[in-house]
C-alpha cells in the first residue's frame, strides 16, 4: 500500500517558489519567500493575486478554460478611454502579447478557448458600435460573418468559436436591445429575444442551446434568464443587482463576480442550476473585467483588468479563482 512516507519521504523539500507538484499535506521550504509552506485542499473557493496584464484595460473580451493558466484577453479600453487591439495570452505565470485583433474595439463578446476564440461586435469608441466578428485559430484572427444587429455591451460569448450565443446589448444611437443571435461557425441566426431587453449582463453556457444571462441594465437588475435553445425562462435572481460583471461556467454551474454601478462590487456568486449563493469576494472591487468567458467550470475563472472603485481607474491587476476541492498553497506563520 502506498503511504505518504513512501511517496514524499520524511525530509523537507527545498524549493524556490511555489512547489506546485506537492501532494496534499506535504511541507516544503520556499527559499524565495523564506517561509515554510504546505499543500492543502480548499473547502471554499478563493481569489488569489495573479500576474498583472501588460496593458491596463477594461471592457476586454476573454477566453478561458480550466486551468486558468490557459487564458487570453483581447481588445478593450485603455486608461485614456481609447479602444485597444492588443491581445495577451497567459501561461500561468506571465502574459505575452500576441497577434492583435484586426479591428480595435471594446465591449464586444468573447468566448471559446485560448486556441479557438471568437470576438463579436463591440464599441469603436466615439464612432459608435460595430457588427464585426473575428475568429482566432491559435495563431491569427480572421474576420468572419458579421452580426445581424450592430451592438456592444452584449451578454455573451457563450460557447465556442463554432457554437456561440450573444444576447442584448446597445446599438447607436443609444438603444437597448433584446435580440439574441446564434453562431454555427458559418452564420448568425436570430432566435427568440430575451424576455427583458438589457445590456451589461453576465453570461454562462457551454453552447448556443444552453445558457443563462444574469443582471444588467437599465435599470440595474438582478434578474436571471435561462435559455434551452428555444425559449427564455425567468429563474432565480442574483442576490445583488448589478451590471458589467465577470462570469463563466455553464447553465447549471456558473460564477458571477464584480460589477457596478457605483460603488463597484467585489461580490462573487455561484449558480447551481436553481439558486445563487454568495461566496468569497474579489480582493479588489471592479467592473468590466476581462472575465471567465469560455470557461465551462466554476473551479477556475479569472478577473483581468477592469475599473476599480477608489480611484475609479483602469487597472492591470489580475485575480485567479480556485473553486472548492482544488489544491492550494498555505504558509506557516506561527
N, C-alpha and C positions, 0 to 999 in steps of 0.2 A: 504494500500500500504506500502511495506517495505521501510524504509528510512535508510540513514547512521546512524542517531541518534539512531534509534531502534536497528540496527544491532550491532553498535560499542559503542554507548553511547557518553558522552561528556568528560569523563576523559581520561588522557594519560596513556596507559598501560605501566607498568614497566616489562622489560624482559631482562634476562641475555643472550645476544647474538642476533642473527638474529631472528625476530619474523615471521617465515615462514607462519603462518596461518593468518597473517594480510590481510585485504581486500584492494583493491585499494584506495589510498588516506589516509589510516589510519596512524596516528602518534603514535610512542611509544618511550620510553626511553630505550636505550641499556645500561644497568648497567655494562656490561663488558667493552665496549669501552668508556663509559661515554659520549654518544652522543645521540642526537635526530635523529631518522630515520623515514622514511615513505615508504610505498609500492606504486610503480608506475608501469606502463605498458610500456615496451620498444617499441620504434619506429624503432630502427635499432638493428641488432644483436650486441652482445658484448662478449668479452672474460673476464672471471674473474678468479683470482687465486684460485686454489683448493688445497686440501691436497696433499702433495708430496707422491709419491710411496715409499715403504720401501727400494727397491733396485734400485739405479740409473742404467738405461739401455737405449739402443736404439735398433731398429730393432726387437721389440717385436710384437707378434700378439695381437689382441684385439677383444673383443665382447662387443658391447654397444647397449643399446636400450633406448629410451626416457622413463623416465628422465635419466640423466647421473648418478644418484645415484645407478644405477644398471649396473655397468661396470666391466670388467675383462680384465687383460693383462697377457700374458704368453710368456715364452721364452725371447729371445733377447741376447744382448751382454752387458757385464758389462764394467766399465771404463777401465779395463785392456785388454779388447778385447776378453775375454773368453766367450763362449756361456753359457747361463743360462737355467735352467729348472724350476725356481721358477714361481709360479702363484700367482697373487694378485687379490683380489676382493674388490670392492668399495661399501660402503653403503651410500655415500653422505657426510660423514664426516671423514672417516678413511679407510685405506687399510689394509686388513687382508691376510696374507699368507695362502693359502690352498694347496691342493694336487698338487705336481709337475707334469709336463708332463713327460712321460716315456723316451723320447729322448730329451735331452737338445739341443737346436738349436736356431738360429736367422734367420731373413729374410724369414720366412715362411708366408703363407697366413692364416690370421684369418678369423673369421666370425661367425655369429649366435648370440646367446644371452648368458648372464651370467649363464644360466641354461642348455643351449644346444648349445655348441660351436664346432668349427672344426678348426684344425691347420694342414696345408698341406705343405709338402716339407720343404725346408729351408736349411741353411748352418750349417755344423757341425764344422766350423772353418777351421783350416789348412788341415783337411782331406777331405774337399770338400762338395758337395751337397748331399742331401738325398731325397728319394721319400716317406718317412714315412708319414702317415696320422693318426691323433688321434682325437677321438670324445669325448666330455665332456657331461655327463648327469646330472650335478649338484653336483656330489659327487666324481666321478672317471673318469680318462682318459683311453680309450680303443683304442688300435691300430686296425684300420680297413684297407680296401683295399688300397694298395699303388697307388700313381700316376703312370700313364703310362710313363711319362717323368720326370726323376730326375732333379730337378731345385730349385733355390732360387730366391729371389727378384722378385717374380711374382706380377702382378697386380691381386688382387682378394681377395678371401674370400668373394666374393659377394654372398649374400643369406644366407640360414640357414645351419644347420648341416645335413639336408636331401635333400637340393636342392641348391647346391653350384656351383660356376664357378670360375676358375682361368685362367689367360692368360699371355703369355710371360714369361720373367724371364731369368735366366742364368744357364747353365749347366757347368760342369767341364770336361775337361779344358775349359777355358772361351769361351763360345759360347752363343750368344744372341738368344733367342727362340721366335717363333711366335705362337707356338702351344697353343690351347685352350682345356680345359677339363671340362666336366660337371659331377657333382656328384649327384646321385639319392638316396643316403642313403645306397647303397649297392656296387656300382661300378662306376668307372670313364670311361667316353666315350669321345674319341677325336672327336671334331667337327671342324668347319671352322676356319682356322688360322686368327689371326689379319692381317689387311692389311699391317701394318708395325711392324716387329719384334722389341721388346723393353723390357726393364726391368725398375723397379722402378716407375711404373705407379700408379696413383690414380685410385680408382675404387668405383663404387656405383651401387646398384641394389637390388631388392627385392628377385630375384631368378635367376636360370640359364637361363631363357628365356628373361630376361630384364635387361640390364646393360649398363653402359658407362665406358670407360677406357680413362684416360687423362694424357698427359705429358709422362715423362720417358726419356730414353736414349738408345743407342747413336745415333747421338749427342743429347744433351738435347733439348727437343721438347715441343711445346705447343699443338700438335695435339691431337684431341679427336675422339674416335670411339664409335659408338652406336651399340648395339647388340640386335636383335629381336628374337633370338632363332634359326635363320637360317643363317644370314649373318651379316657382319660388314659394317657400313656406316660411312664415314668421315663426321663429323659435325663441328660446330664452335670451333675454337681453344681457349685454355686458353688465358687470357690477358698476362700472364707471363710464358715463357717457364721454366720448372723445372722438377726435379725428386725427388723421395724419400719423397713424401708428405704424410700428413694425409688426410683422406677423409671419406665420409659417405653419406647416403641418397639413393635416387632412380634414375632410368633412367631419370626422368623428374624433379627431385628436389634434387640437390646434393650440397655438400660442399667440398671444397679442401682448405688445409691450410698448410703453411710452405713449406719446401723442400729445395733443393740445385740445382746445385753445390755450388760454393763459390762466394760471401758470402752466408750464409744461408738466407732463406727468411722468412718473417713474414706475407706475403700476404695471404689473405683469399678471395676466390671467390665462388660465388653462381651460380648454374646452374638451369635454369627454363625450360629446355627441348628444348630451342632454342639457348640461348646465355649465356655466362659467365659474371657476374658483380662483380667488385671488391667491397669489403665491409671492415669492421673493421679488422685491422691487429691483429695477435697474439701480446701479450705483449712482448714475447721473441722469436726472430727468432730461428728456429730449423729445422732439418730434421730428418727423420726416427723416428717419434714418434709412440708410441702405439696410434692408431688413433680411428676414429669413425666407424671402420669396424663393420658392422652388424646393425647400426642404420638405420631406414627407414624414418627418418625425419631430416630436416635441422633446426628444432627448438632446437636440442640439439646434442652436439658432445663433444669429449674430446681429448686433446693432452697430453699424458702422457709420460714423459721422452723424449728421443731423444738426438741429439747433437746440442749444441749451437755454435754460431759463435765466440764469444770472452769470454773466451778462447774456442777453438774448443774441448769441453769436454762433456762427457756424463752427463746428468742431471737427477735428480729425480723430477723436477718441473712439475706440472700439471696445465693445464688451462681448464676451462669449458666454452663451447659456449652456449649462450642463444639467440635464434632467436627472431626476431621482434614479438611483441604481447605477449611475456611472462612476468610474474611478476618479477620485480627487486627491490632490496632494495637501497634506496638513503639516504645519510647522509646530514643533515643540517649543513652547515659550517659557515654561516654568521648569 
